[in-house]
Amino acid sequence: MILITGGAFQGKKAYAMEHFHLREQDMVNGADCGETDLLQAKAVTDFQEYVRRVLKEGGDASTLAETLYTENPDILVITNELGSGVIPADPFDRQWREASGRAACDLAKYAAEVHRVVCGIGTVIKHG
């Protein structure tokens, strides 16, 4: 597993496509992909949106990273960092922010590599 993280609109997807030779058709979007698609994809963008959907449907996001690693260990996951801004007033948004952050920590634990992208420039923060 490879994890790419960073703020919104920082060039994470373009970085992944360039450095890991991915095409649009290799990726699913966490905002609208099904679980089967996610577990078979080469890459997923906006994983934080998949976490949001799981929570909205009353599901448990605490095991998402482990399930993804077990079922699709070669996937590249792109997710936004949500914890650097203003704390949301809405209780659900706070829950989502917390669950997404915990999922990202778990993904990083399982990942062979973790890249952080800022302004389109990636830095490897974990390698092998």
Secondary structure, 3 states (H helix, E strand, C coil): CEEEEECCCCCHHHHHHHHHCCCHHHEEECCCCCHHHHHHCCEEECHHHHHHHHHHCCCCCCCHHHHHHHHCCCCEEEEECCCCCCCCCCHHHHHHHHHHHHHHHHHHHHCCEEEEEECCEEEEEEEC
